[in-house]
Amino acid sequence: MLAEISEQIRKEVIRNSKQKSCSIDANLLEIETTNDMAIASVRFTGQLRDGPDSEPEAFDEIWHVQKI
């Protein structure tokens, strides 16, 4: 699940933005399951650059992904 989410996010960033991913790492923090639903908390860190001549900028985000 983590690999699939990471790949989808990487493709979405490239497709919908002028930013270019320099590096991206994903770490699964937690999975909560209740009844027939699972929520995964994933921490994404890495660097993005706005254009070919710009300096990379670091990012650090936690995403909560729900699957029913």
mmCIF file as Biopython writes it, N, C-alpha, C and O atoms, coordinates in Angstrom:
data_model
#
loop_
_atom_site.group_PDB
_atom_site.id
_atom_site.type_symbol
_atom_site.label_atom_id
_atom_site.label_alt_id
_atom_site.label_comp_id
_atom_site.label_asym_id
_atom_site.label_entity_id
_atom_site.label_seq_id
_atom_site.pdbx_PDB_ins_code
_atom_site.Cartn_x
_atom_site.Cartn_y
_atom_site.Cartn_z
_atom_site.occupancy
_atom_site.B_iso_or_equiv
_atom_site.auth_seq_id
_atom_site.auth_asym_id
_atom_site.pdbx_PDB_model_num
ATOM 1   N N  . MET A ? 1  ? 0.825   -1.188 0.000   1.0 0.0 1  A 1 
ATOM 2   C CA . MET A ? 1  ? 0.000   0.000  0.000   1.0 0.0 1  A 1 
ATOM 3   C C  . MET A ? 1  ? 0.875   1.260  0.000   1.0 0.0 1  A 1 
ATOM 4   O O  . MET A ? 1  ? 0.590   2.219  -0.718  1.0 0.0 1  A 1 
ATOM 5   N N  . LEU A ? 2  ? 1.926   1.251  0.800   1.0 0.0 2  A 1 
ATOM 6   C CA . LEU A ? 2  ? 2.817   2.406  0.885   1.0 0.0 2  A 1 
ATOM 7   C C  . LEU A ? 2  ? 3.494   2.683  -0.453  1.0 0.0 2  A 1 
ATOM 8   O O  . LEU A ? 2  ? 3.576   3.835  -0.878  1.0 0.0 2  A 1 
ATOM 9   N N  . ALA A ? 3  ? 3.977   1.645  -1.115  1.0 0.0 3  A 1 
ATOM 10  C CA . ALA A ? 3  ? 4.648   1.833  -2.407  1.0 0.0 3  A 1 
ATOM 11  C C  . ALA A ? 3  ? 3.672   2.381  -3.449  1.0 0.0 3  A 1 
ATOM 12  O O  . ALA A ? 3  ? 4.033   3.247  -4.246  1.0 0.0 3  A 1 
ATOM 13  N N  . GLU A ? 4  ? 2.450   1.881  -3.444  1.0 0.0 4  A 1 
ATOM 14  C CA . GLU A ? 4  ? 1.444   2.355  -4.396  1.0 0.0 4  A 1 
ATOM 15  C C  . GLU A ? 4  ? 1.102   3.826  -4.155  1.0 0.0 4  A 1 
ATOM 16  O O  . GLU A ? 4  ? 1.011   4.602  -5.106  1.0 0.0 4  A 1 
ATOM 17  N N  . ILE A ? 5  ? 0.914   4.213  -2.900  1.0 0.0 5  A 1 
ATOM 18  C CA . ILE A ? 5  ? 0.601   5.602  -2.566  1.0 0.0 5  A 1 
ATOM 19  C C  . ILE A ? 5  ? 1.758   6.511  -2.952  1.0 0.0 5  A 1 
ATOM 20  O O  . ILE A ? 5  ? 1.544   7.579  -3.525  1.0 0.0 5  A 1 
ATOM 21  N N  . SER A ? 6  ? 2.979   6.095  -2.644  1.0 0.0 6  A 1 
ATOM 22  C CA . SER A ? 6  ? 4.156   6.904  -2.974  1.0 0.0 6  A 1 
ATOM 23  C C  . SER A ? 6  ? 4.264   7.136  -4.478  1.0 0.0 6  A 1 
ATOM 24  O O  . SER A ? 6  ? 4.546   8.251  -4.918  1.0 0.0 6  A 1 
ATOM 25  N N  . GLU A ? 7  ? 4.043   6.100  -5.256  1.0 0.0 7  A 1 
ATOM 26  C CA . GLU A ? 7  ? 4.137   6.227  -6.711  1.0 0.0 7  A 1 
ATOM 27  C C  . GLU A ? 7  ? 3.031   7.131  -7.255  1.0 0.0 7  A 1 
ATOM 28  O O  . GLU A ? 7  ? 3.283   7.938  -8.150  1.0 0.0 7  A 1 
ATOM 29  N N  . GLN A ? 8  ? 1.820   7.009  -6.734  1.0 0.0 8  A 1 
ATOM 30  C CA . GLN A ? 8  ? 0.718   7.867  -7.185  1.0 0.0 8  A 1 
ATOM 31  C C  . GLN A ? 8  ? 1.009   9.339  -6.862  1.0 0.0 8  A 1 
ATOM 32  O O  . GLN A ? 8  ? 0.752   10.213 -7.690  1.0 0.0 8  A 1 
ATOM 33  N N  . ILE A ? 9  ? 1.530   9.610  -5.694  1.0 0.0 9  A 1 
ATOM 34  C CA . ILE A ? 9  ? 1.846   10.990 -5.314  1.0 0.0 9  A 1 
ATOM 35  C C  . ILE A ? 9  ? 2.967   11.535 -6.192  1.0 0.0 9  A 1 
ATOM 36  O O  . ILE A ? 9  ? 2.895   12.678 -6.644  1.0 0.0 9  A 1 
ATOM 37  N N  . ARG A ? 10 ? 3.989   10.745 -6.437  1.0 0.0 10 A 1 
ATOM 38  C CA . ARG A ? 10 ? 5.099   11.186 -7.284  1.0 0.0 10 A 1 
ATOM 39  C C  . ARG A ? 10 ? 4.589   11.541 -8.683  1.0 0.0 10 A 1 
ATOM 40  O O  . ARG A ? 10 ? 4.968   12.575 -9.233  1.0 0.0 10 A 1 
ATOM 41  N N  . LYS A ? 11 ? 3.749   10.708 -9.251  1.0 0.0 11 A 1 
ATOM 42  C CA . LYS A ? 11 ? 3.195   10.976 -10.589 1.0 0.0 11 A 1 
ATOM 43  C C  . LYS A ? 11 ? 2.320   12.223 -10.576 1.0 0.0 11 A 1 
ATOM 44  O O  . LYS A ? 11 ? 2.367   13.019 -11.514 1.0 0.0 11 A 1 
ATOM 45  N N  . GLU A ? 12 ? 1.532   12.402 -9.537  1.0 0.0 12 A 1 
ATOM 46  C CA . GLU A ? 12 ? 0.631   13.556 -9.445  1.0 0.0 12 A 1 
ATOM 47  C C  . GLU A ? 12 ? 1.412   14.862 -9.326  1.0 0.0 12 A 1 
ATOM 48  O O  . GLU A ? 12 ? 1.048   15.858 -9.951  1.0 0.0 12 A 1 
ATOM 49  N N  . VAL A ? 13 ? 2.467   14.868 -8.541  1.0 0.0 13 A 1 
ATOM 50  C CA . VAL A ? 13 ? 3.294   16.070 -8.394  1.0 0.0 13 A 1 
ATOM 51  C C  . VAL A ? 13 ? 3.899   16.448 -9.736  1.0 0.0 13 A 1 
ATOM 52  O O  . VAL A ? 13 ? 3.898   17.622 -10.107 1.0 0.0 13 A 1 
ATOM 53  N N  . ILE A ? 14 ? 4.410   15.476 -10.461 1.0 0.0 14 A 1 
ATOM 54  C CA . ILE A ? 14 ? 5.026   15.743 -11.762 1.0 0.0 14 A 1 
ATOM 55  C C  . ILE A ? 14 ? 3.988   16.201 -12.778 1.0 0.0 14 A 1 
ATOM 56  O O  . ILE A ? 14 ? 4.254   17.123 -13.548 1.0 0.0 14 A 1 
ATOM 57  N N  . ARG A ? 15 ? 2.820   15.583 -12.797 1.0 0.0 15 A 1 
ATOM 58  C CA . ARG A ? 15 ? 1.781   15.881 -13.783 1.0 0.0 15 A 1 
ATOM 59  C C  . ARG A ? 15 ? 1.129   17.241 -13.553 1.0 0.0 15 A 1 
ATOM 60  O O  . ARG A ? 15 ? 0.889   17.968 -14.516 1.0 0.0 15 A 1 
ATOM 61  N N  . ASN A ? 16 ? 0.837   17.600 -12.318 1.0 0.0 16 A 1 
ATOM 62  C CA . ASN A ? 16 ? 0.034   18.787 -12.026 1.0 0.0 16 A 1 
ATOM 63  C C  . ASN A ? 16 ? 0.829   19.991 -11.559 1.0 0.0 16 A 1 
ATOM 64  O O  . ASN A ? 16 ? 0.245   20.948 -11.049 1.0 0.0 16 A 1 
ATOM 65  N N  . SER A ? 17 ? 2.109   19.972 -11.713 1.0 0.0 17 A 1 
ATOM 66  C CA . SER A ? 17 ? 2.906   21.063 -11.187 1.0 0.0 17 A 1 
ATOM 67  C C  . SER A ? 17 ? 4.115   21.309 -12.068 1.0 0.0 17 A 1 
ATOM 68  O O  . SER A ? 17 ? 4.571   20.425 -12.793 1.0 0.0 17 A 1 
ATOM 69  N N  . LYS A ? 18 ? 4.622   22.525 -11.990 1.0 0.0 18 A 1 
ATOM 70  C CA . LYS A ? 18 ? 5.865   22.827 -12.675 1.0 0.0 18 A 1 
ATOM 71  C C  . LYS A ? 18 ? 7.052   22.413 -11.822 1.0 0.0 18 A 1 
ATOM 72  O O  . LYS A ? 18 ? 8.201   22.471 -12.261 1.0 0.0 18 A 1 
ATOM 73  N N  . GLN A ? 19 ? 6.760   21.997 -10.602 1.0 0.0 19 A 1 
ATOM 74  C CA . GLN A ? 19 ? 7.836   21.572 -9.709  1.0 0.0 19 A 1 
ATOM 75  C C  . GLN A ? 19 ? 8.388   20.230 -10.174 1.0 0.0 19 A 1 
ATOM 76  O O  . GLN A ? 19 ? 7.677   19.416 -10.762 1.0 0.0 19 A 1 
ATOM 77  N N  . LYS A ? 20 ? 9.650   20.024 -9.901  1.0 0.0 20 A 1 
ATOM 78  C CA . LYS A ? 20 ? 10.278  18.758 -10.223 1.0 0.0 20 A 1 
ATOM 79  C C  . LYS A ? 20 ? 10.784  18.154 -8.927  1.0 0.0 20 A 1 
ATOM 80  O O  . LYS A ? 20 ? 11.470  18.805 -8.139  1.0 0.0 20 A 1 
ATOM 81  N N  . SER A ? 21 ? 10.433  16.902 -8.727  1.0 0.0 21 A 1 
ATOM 82  C CA . SER A ? 21 ? 10.870  16.210 -7.533  1.0 0.0 21 A 1 
ATOM 83  C C  . SER A ? 21 ? 12.349  15.871 -7.651  1.0 0.0 21 A 1 
ATOM 84  O O  . SER A ? 21 ? 12.778  15.243 -8.618  1.0 0.0 21 A 1 
ATOM 85  N N  . CYS A ? 22 ? 13.118  16.290 -6.665  1.0 0.0 22 A 1 
ATOM 86  C CA . CYS A ? 22 ? 14.534  15.942 -6.619  1.0 0.0 22 A 1 
ATOM 87  C C  . CYS A ? 22 ? 14.713  14.634 -5.854  1.0 0.0 22 A 1 
ATOM 88  O O  . CYS A ? 22 ? 15.516  13.779 -6.230  1.0 0.0 22 A 1 
ATOM 89  N N  . SER A ? 23 ? 13.954  14.500 -4.782  1.0 0.0 23 A 1 
ATOM 90  C CA . SER A ? 23 ? 13.983  13.277 -3.990  1.0 0.0 23 A 1 
ATOM 91  C C  . SER A ? 23 ? 12.711  13.209 -3.159  1.0 0.0 23 A 1 
ATOM 92  O O  . SER A ? 23 ? 12.154  14.238 -2.775  1.0 0.0 23 A 1 
ATOM 93  N N  . ILE A ? 24 ? 12.261  12.003 -2.885  1.0 0.0 24 A 1 
ATOM 94  C CA . ILE A ? 24 ? 11.093  11.817 -2.032  1.0 0.0 24 A 1 
ATOM 95  C C  . ILE A ? 24 ? 11.256  10.509 -1.271  1.0 0.0 24 A 1 
ATOM 96  O O  . ILE A ? 24 ? 11.620  9.481  -1.842  1.0 0.0 24 A 1 
ATOM 97  N N  . ASP A ? 25 ? 10.983  10.567 0.019   1.0 0.0 25 A 1 
ATOM 98  C CA . ASP A ? 25 ? 11.001  9.390  0.882   1.0 0.0 25 A 1 
ATOM 99  C C  . ASP A ? 25 ? 9.657   9.300  1.580   1.0 0.0 25 A 1 
ATOM 100 O O  . ASP A ? 25 ? 9.051   10.319 1.912   1.0 0.0 25 A 1 
ATOM 101 N N  . ALA A ? 26 ? 9.196   8.083  1.801   1.0 0.0 26 A 1 
ATOM 102 C CA . ALA A ? 26 ? 7.934   7.865  2.496   1.0 0.0 26 A 1 
ATOM 103 C C  . ALA A ? 26 ? 8.154   6.861  3.617   1.0 0.0 26 A 1 
ATOM 104 O O  . ALA A ? 26 ? 8.798   5.828  3.430   1.0 0.0 26 A 1 
ATOM 105 N N  . ASN A ? 27 ? 7.610   7.180  4.777   1.0 0.0 27 A 1 
ATOM 106 C CA . ASN A ? 27 ? 7.684   6.284  5.928   1.0 0.0 27 A 1 
ATOM 107 C C  . ASN A ? 27 ? 6.292   6.078  6.486   1.0 0.0 27 A 1 
ATOM 108 O O  . ASN A ? 27 ? 5.584   7.038  6.793   1.0 0.0 27 A 1 
ATOM 109 N N  . LEU A ? 28 ? 5.911   4.836  6.613   1.0 0.0 28 A 1 
ATOM 110 C CA . LEU A ? 28 ? 4.626   4.500  7.201   1.0 0.0 28 A 1 
ATOM 111 C C  . LEU A ? 28 ? 4.717   4.689  8.701   1.0 0.0 28 A 1 
ATOM 112 O O  . LEU A ? 28 ? 5.513   4.028  9.368   1.0 0.0 28 A 1 
ATOM 113 N N  . LEU A ? 29 ? 3.902   5.595  9.238   1.0 0.0 29 A 1 
ATOM 114 C CA . LEU A ? 29 ? 3.936   5.897  10.670  1.0 0.0 29 A 1 
ATOM 115 C C  . LEU A ? 29 ? 2.992   5.004  11.458  1.0 0.0 29 A 1 
ATOM 116 O O  . LEU A ? 29 ? 3.335   4.516  12.534  1.0 0.0 29 A 1 
ATOM 117 N N  . GLU A ? 30 ? 1.796   4.795  10.910  1.0 0.0 30 A 1 
ATOM 118 C CA . GLU A ? 30 ? 0.774   4.080  11.676  1.0 0.0 30 A 1 
ATOM 119 C C  . GLU A ? 30 ? -0.342  3.637  10.742  1.0 0.0 30 A 1 
ATOM 120 O O  . GLU A ? 30 ? -0.621  4.287  9.734   1.0 0.0 30 A 1 
ATOM 121 N N  . ILE A ? 31 ? -0.973  2.527  11.088  1.0 0.0 31 A 1 
ATOM 122 C CA . ILE A ? 31 ? -2.192  2.090  10.410  1.0 0.0 31 A 1 
ATOM 123 C C  . ILE A ? 31 ? -3.239  1.821  11.479  1.0 0.0 31 A 1 
ATOM 124 O O  . ILE A ? 31 ? -3.014  1.041  12.404  1.0 0.0 31 A 1 
ATOM 125 N N  . GLU A ? 32 ? -4.383  2.475  11.341  1.0 0.0 32 A 1 
ATOM 126 C CA . GLU A ? 32 ? -5.511  2.238  12.235  1.0 0.0 32 A 1 
ATOM 127 C C  . GLU A ? 32 ? -6.600  1.534  11.447  1.0 0.0 32 A 1 
ATOM 128 O O  . GLU A ? 32 ? -6.929  1.940  10.332  1.0 0.0 32 A 1 
ATOM 129 N N  . THR A ? 33 ? -7.158  0.483  12.024  1.0 0.0 33 A 1 
ATOM 130 C CA . THR A ? 33 ? -8.264  -0.212 11.369  1.0 0.0 33 A 1 
ATOM 131 C C  . THR A ? 33 ? -9.475  -0.195 12.285  1.0 0.0 33 A 1 
ATOM 132 O O  . THR A ? 33 ? -9.381  -0.477 13.479  1.0 0.0 33 A 1 
ATOM 133 N N  . THR A ? 34 ? -10.607 0.141  11.701  1.0 0.0 34 A 1 
ATOM 134 C CA . THR A ? 34 ? -11.874 0.106  12.420  1.0 0.0 34 A 1 
ATOM 135 C C  . THR A ? 34 ? -12.919 -0.476 11.487  1.0 0.0 34 A 1 
ATOM 136 O O  . THR A ? 34 ? -13.112 0.006  10.371  1.0 0.0 34 A 1 
ATOM 137 N N  . ASN A ? 35 ? -13.583 -1.505 11.950  1.0 0.0 35 A 1 
ATOM 138 C CA . ASN A ? 35 ? -14.598 -2.200 11.149  1.0 0.0 35 A 1 
ATOM 139 C C  . ASN A ? 35 ? -14.034 -2.556 9.780   1.0 0.0 35 A 1 
ATOM 140 O O  . ASN A ? 35 ? -13.149 -3.406 9.689   1.0 0.0 35 A 1 
ATOM 141 N N  . ASP A ? 36 ? -14.518 -1.933 8.724   1.0 0.0 36 A 1 
ATOM 142 C CA . ASP A ? 36 ? -14.057 -2.261 7.369   1.0 0.0 36 A 1 
ATOM 143 C C  . ASP A ? 36 ? -13.266 -1.111 6.741   1.0 0.0 36 A 1 
ATOM 144 O O  . ASP A ? 36 ? -13.230 -0.991 5.516   1.0 0.0 36 A 1 
ATOM 145 N N  . MET A ? 37 ? -12.635 -0.269 7.553   1.0 0.0 37 A 1 
ATOM 146 C CA . MET A ? 37 ? -11.881 0.872  7.054   1.0 0.0 37 A 1 
ATOM 147 C C  . MET A ? 37 ? -10.472 0.860  7.653   1.0 0.0 37 A 1 
ATOM 148 O O  . MET A ? 37 ? -10.275 0.472  8.805   1.0 0.0 37 A 1 
ATOM 149 N N  . ALA A ? 38 ? -9.496  1.295  6.846   1.0 0.0 38 A 1 
ATOM 150 C CA . ALA A ? 38 ? -8.119  1.438  7.320   1.0 0.0 38 A 1 
ATOM 151 C C  . ALA A ? 38 ? -7.646  2.852  7.011   1.0 0.0 38 A 1 
ATOM 152 O O  . ALA A ? 38 ? -7.922  3.389  5.938   1.0 0.0 38 A 1 
ATOM 153 N N  . ILE A ? 39 ? -6.928  3.454  7.962   1.0 0.0 39 A 1 
ATOM 154 C CA . ILE A ? 39 ? -6.333  4.774  7.769   1.0 0.0 39 A 1 
ATOM 155 C C  . ILE A ? 39 ? -4.837  4.642  8.011   1.0 0.0 39 A 1 
ATOM 156 O O  . ILE A ? 39 ? -4.398  4.248  9.091   1.0 0.0 39 A 1 
ATOM 157 N N  . ALA A ? 40 ? -4.063  4.980  6.981   1.0 0.0 40 A 1 
ATOM 158 C CA . ALA A ? 40 ? -2.607  4.928  7.078   1.0 0.0 40 A 1 
ATOM 159 C C  . ALA A ? 40 ? -2.069  6.351  7.198   1.0 0.0 40 A 1 
ATOM 160 O O  . ALA A ? 40 ? -2.475  7.239  6.448   1.0 0.0 40 A 1 
ATOM 161 N N  . SER A ? 41 ? -1.166  6.562  8.132   1.0 0.0 41 A 1 
ATOM 162 C CA . SER A ? 41 ? -0.478  7.845  8.273   1.0 0.0 41 A 1 
ATOM 163 C C  . SER A ? 41 ? 0.916   7.672  7.687   1.0 0.0 41 A 1 
ATOM 164 O O  . SER A ? 41 ? 1.699   6.841  8.148   1.0 0.0 41 A 1 
ATOM 165 N N  . VAL A ? 42 ? 1.216   8.472  6.661   1.0 0.0 42 A 1 
ATOM 166 C CA . VAL A ? 42 ? 2.478   8.353  5.936   1.0 0.0 42 A 1 
ATOM 167 C C  . VAL A ? 42 ? 3.199   9.695  5.976   1.0 0.0 42 A 1 
ATOM 168 O O  . VAL A ? 42 ? 2.610   10.732 5.674   1.0 0.0 42 A 1 
ATOM 169 N N  . ARG A ? 43 ? 4.456   9.672  6.345   1.0 0.0 43 A 1 
ATOM 170 C CA . ARG A ? 43 ? 5.267   10.895 6.378   1.0 0.0 43 A 1 
ATOM 171 C C  . ARG A ? 43 ? 6.123   10.945 5.110   1.0 0.0 43 A 1 
ATOM 172 O O  . ARG A ? 43 ? 6.910   10.038 4.838   1.0 0.0 43 A 1 
ATOM 173 N N  . PHE A ? 44 ? 5.951   12.021 4.345   1.0 0.0 44 A 1 
ATOM 174 C CA . PHE A ? 44 ? 6.719   12.239 3.127   1.0 0.0 44 A 1 
ATOM 175 C C  . PHE A ? 44 ? 7.727   13.356 3.375   1.0 0.0 44 A 1 
ATOM 176 O O  . PHE A ? 44 ? 7.369   14.431 3.858   1.0 0.0 44 A 1 
ATOM 177 N N  . THR A ? 45 ? 8.974   13.097 3.046   1.0 0.0 45 A 1 
ATOM 178 C CA . THR A ? 45 ? 10.023  14.105 3.128   1.0 0.0 45 A 1 
ATOM 179 C C  . THR A ? 45 ? 10.818  14.072 1.826   1.0 0.0 45 A 1 
ATOM 180 O O  . THR A ? 45 ? 10.838  13.067 1.115   1.0 0.0 45 A 1 
ATOM 181 N N  . GLY A ? 46 ? 11.460  15.176 1.539   1.0 0.0 46 A 1 
ATOM 182 C CA . GLY A ? 46 ? 12.279  15.223 0.336   1.0 0.0 46 A 1 
ATOM 183 C C  . GLY A ? 46 ? 12.559  16.641 -0.071  1.0 0.0 46 A 1 
ATOM 184 O O  . GLY A ? 46 ? 12.498  17.566 0.739   1.0 0.0 46 A 1 
ATOM 185 N N  . GLN A ? 47 ? 12.870  16.802 -1.355  1.0 0.0 47 A 1 
ATOM 186 C CA . GLN A ? 47 ? 13.168  18.118 -1.897  1.0 0.0 47 A 1 
ATOM 187 C C  . GLN A ? 47 ? 12.483  18.290 -3.247  1.0 0.0 47 A 1 
ATOM 188 O O  . GLN A ? 47 ? 12.410  17.358 -4.047  1.0 0.0 47 A 1 
ATOM 189 N N  . LEU A ? 48 ? 11.981  19.499 -3.483  1.0 0.0 48 A 1 
ATOM 190 C CA . LEU A ? 48 ? 11.371  19.879 -4.762  1.0 0.0 48 A 1 
ATOM 191 C C  . LEU A ? 48 ? 12.044  21.149 -5.253  1.0 0.0 48 A 1 
ATOM 192 O O  . LEU A ? 48 ? 12.535  21.956 -4.464  1.0 0.0 48 A 1 
ATOM 193 N N  . ARG A ? 49 ? 12.057  21.312 -6.561  1.0 0.0 49 A 1 
ATOM 194 C CA . ARG A ? 49 ? 12.529  22.581 -7.117  1.0 0.0 49 A 1 
ATOM 195 C C  . ARG A ? 49 ? 11.460  23.110 -8.050  1.0 0.0 49 A 1 
ATOM 196 O O  . ARG A ? 49 ? 10.787  22.336 -8.731  1.0 0.0 49 A 1 
ATOM 197 N N  . ASP A ? 50 ? 11.296  24.438 -8.084  1.0 0.0 50 A 1 
ATOM 198 C CA . ASP A ? 50 ? 10.264  25.082 -8.887  1.0 0.0 50 A 1 
ATOM 199 C C  . ASP A ? 50 ? 10.586  25.086 -10.372 1.0 0.0 50 A 1 
ATOM 200 O O  . ASP A ? 50 ? 9.671   25.114 -11.194 1.0 0.0 50 A 1 
ATOM 201 N N  . GLY A ? 51 ? 11.816  25.058 -10.724 1.0 0.0 51 A 1 
ATOM 202 C CA . GLY A ? 51 ? 12.216  25.091 -12.121 1.0 0.0 51 A 1 
ATOM 203 C C  . GLY A ? 51 ? 13.628  24.568 -12.271 1.0 0.0 51 A 1 
ATOM 204 O O  . GLY A ? 51 ? 14.291  24.275 -11.276 1.0 0.0 51 A 1 
ATOM 205 N N  . PRO A ? 52 ? 14.092  24.449 -13.490 1.0 0.0 52 A 1 
ATOM 206 C CA . PRO A ? 52 ? 15.414  23.862 -13.709 1.0 0.0 52 A 1 
ATOM 207 C C  . PRO A ? 52 ? 16.570  24.663 -13.110 1.0 0.0 52 A 1 
ATOM 208 O O  . PRO A ? 52 ? 17.622  24.099 -12.812 1.0 0.0 52 A 1 
ATOM 209 N N  . ASP A ? 53 ? 16.383  25.967 -12.934 1.0 0.0 53 A 1 
ATOM 210 C CA . ASP A ? 53 ? 17.463  26.809 -12.401 1.0 0.0 53 A 1 
ATOM 211 C C  . ASP A ? 53 ? 17.296  27.160 -10.929 1.0 0.0 53 A 1 
ATOM 212 O O  . ASP A ? 53 ? 18.139  27.858 -10.366 1.0 0.0 53 A 1 
ATOM 213 N N  . SER A ? 54 ? 16.231  26.694 -10.301 1.0 0.0 54 A 1 
ATOM 214 C CA . SER A ? 54 ? 15.980  27.059 -8.906  1.0 0.0 54 A 1 
ATOM 215 C C  . SER A ? 54 ? 16.643  26.067 -7.954  1.0 0.0 54 A 1 
ATOM 216 O O  . SER A ? 54 ? 16.958  24.935 -8.319  1.0 0.0 54 A 1 
ATOM 217 N N  . GLU A ? 55 ? 16.840  26.527 -6.739  1.0 0.0 55 A 1 
ATOM 218 C CA . GLU A ? 55 ? 17.424  25.689 -5.696  1.0 0.0 55 A 1 
ATOM 219 C C  . GLU A ? 55 ? 16.358  24.741 -5.138  1.0 0.0 55 A 1 
ATOM 220 O O  . GLU A ? 55 ? 15.195  25.129 -5.032  1.0 0.0 55 A 1 
ATOM 221 N N  . PRO A ? 56 ? 16.723  23.530 -4.786  1.0 0.0 56 A 1 
ATOM 222 C CA . PRO A ? 56 ? 15.759  22.607 -4.171  1.0 0.0 56 A 1 
ATOM 223 C C  . PRO A ? 56 ? 15.292  23.125 -2.811  1.0 0.0 56 A 1 
ATOM 224 O O  . PRO A ? 56 ? 16.068  23.713 -2.058  1.0 0.0 56 A 1 
ATOM 225 N N  . GLU A ? 57 ? 14.018  22.899 -2.511  1.0 0.0 57 A 1 
ATOM 226 C CA . GLU A ? 57 ? 13.452  23.265 -1.212  1.0 0.0 57 A 1 
ATOM 227 C C  . GLU A ? 57 ? 12.953  22.005 -0.514  1.0 0.0 57 A 1 
ATOM 228 O O  . GLU A ? 57 ? 12.313  21.154 -1.131  1.0 0.0 57 A 1 
ATOM 229 N N  . ALA A ? 58 ? 13.248  21.899 0.757   1.0 0.0 58 A 1 
ATOM 230 C CA . ALA A ? 58 ? 12.847  20.726 1.533   1.0 0.0 58 A 1 
ATOM 231 C C  . ALA A ? 58 ? 11.355  20.773 1.851   1.0 0.0 58 A 1 
ATOM 232 O O  . ALA A ? 58 ? 10.779  21.848 2.019   1.0 0.0 58 A 1 
ATOM 233 N N  . PHE A ? 59 ? 10.737  19.592 1.931   1.0 0.0 59 A 1 
ATOM 234 C CA . PHE A ? 59 ? 9.353   19.491 2.402   1.0 0.0 59 A 1 
ATOM 235 C C  . PHE A ? 59 ? 9.254   18.328 3.376   1.0 0.0 59 A 1 
ATOM 236 O O  . PHE A ? 59 ? 10.040  17.383 3.325   1.0 0.0 59 A 1 
ATOM 237 N N  . ASP A ? 60 ? 8.272   18.419 4.259   1.0 0.0 60 A 1 
ATOM 238 C CA . ASP A ? 60 ? 8.031   17.404 5.274   1.0 0.0 60 A 1 
ATOM 239 C C  . ASP A ? 60 ? 6.537   17.426 5.562   1.0 0.0 60 A 1 
ATOM 240 O O  . ASP A ? 60 ? 6.043   18.359 6.195   1.0 0.0 60 A 1 
ATOM 241 N N  . GLU A ? 61 ? 5.805   16.396 5.101   1.0 0.0 61 A 1 
ATOM 242 C CA . GLU A ? 61 ? 4.346   16.367 5.239   1.0 0.0 61 A 1 
ATOM 243 C C  . GLU A ? 61 ? 3.897   15.012 5.751   1.0 0.0 61 A 1 
ATOM 244 O O  . GLU A ? 61 ? 4.517   13.989 5.463   1.0 0.0 61 A 1 
ATOM 245 N N  . ILE A ? 62 ? 2.819   15.016 6.507   1.0 0.0 62 A 1 
ATOM 246 C CA . ILE A ? 62 ? 2.176   13.773 6.921   1.0 0.0 62 A 1 
ATOM 247 C C  . ILE A ? 62 ? 0.810   13.716 6.251   1.0 0.0 62 A 1 
ATOM 248 O O  . ILE A ? 62 ? -0.004  14.629 6.390   1.0 0.0 62 A 1 
ATOM 249 N N  . TRP A ? 63 ? 0.574   12.634 5.525   1.0 0.0 63 A 1 
ATOM 250 C CA . TRP A ? 63 ? -0.704  12.424 4.838   1.0 0.0 63 A 1 
ATOM 251 C C  . TRP A ? 63 ? -1.433  11.269 5.524   1.0 0.0 63 A 1 
ATOM 252 O O  . TRP A ? 63 ? -0.822  10.284 5.939   1.0 0.0 63 A 1 
ATOM 253 N N  . HIS A ? 64 ? -2.742  11.415 5.633   1.0 0.0 64 A 1 
ATOM 254 C CA . HIS A ? 64 ? -3.596  10.366 6.195   1.0 0.0 64 A 1 
ATOM 255 C C  . HIS A ? 64 ? -4.457  9.840  5.049   1.0 0.0 64 A 1 
ATOM 256 O O  . HIS A ? 64 ? -5.295  10.558 4.503   1.0 0.0 64 A 1 
ATOM 257 N N  . VAL A ? 65 ? -4.238  8.583  4.698   1.0 0.0 65 A 1 
ATOM 258 C CA . VAL A ? 65 ? -4.903  7.968  3.555   1.0 0.0 65 A 1 
ATOM 259 C C  . VAL A ? 65 ? -5.919  6.954  4.071   1.0 0.0 65 A 1 
ATOM 260 O O  . VAL A ? 65 ? -5.602  6.091  4.889   1.0 0.0 65 A 1 
ATOM 261 N N  . GLN A ? 66 ? -7.139  7.080  3.575   1.0 0.0 66 A 1 
ATOM 262 C CA . GLN A ? 66 ? -8.231  6.218  4.028   1.0 0.0 66 A 1 
ATOM 263 C C  . GLN A ? 66 ? -8.605  5.230  2.938   1.0 0.0 66 A 1 
ATOM 264 O O  . GLN A ? 66 ? -8.720  5.596  1.768   1.0 0.0 66 A 1 
ATOM 265 N N  . LYS A ? 67 ? -8.796  3.962  3.332   1.0 0.0 67 A 1 
ATOM 266 C CA . LYS A ? 67 ? -9.239  2.935  2.394   1.0 0.0 67 A 1 
ATOM 267 C C  . LYS A ? 67 ? -10.435 2.218  3.009   1.0 0.0 67 A 1 
ATOM 268 O O  . LYS A ? 67 ? -10.401 1.772  4.156   1.0 0.0 67 A 1 
ATOM 269 N N  . ILE A ? 68 ? -11.475 2.124  2.221   1.0 0.0 68 A 1 
ATOM 270 C CA . ILE A ? 68 ? -12.707 1.475  2.691   1.0 0.0 68 A 1 
ATOM 271 C C  . ILE A ? 68 ? -12.827 0.114  2.046   1.0 0.0 68 A 1 
ATOM 272 O O  . ILE A ? 68 ? -13.792 -0.607 2.301   1.0 0.0 68 A 1 
#
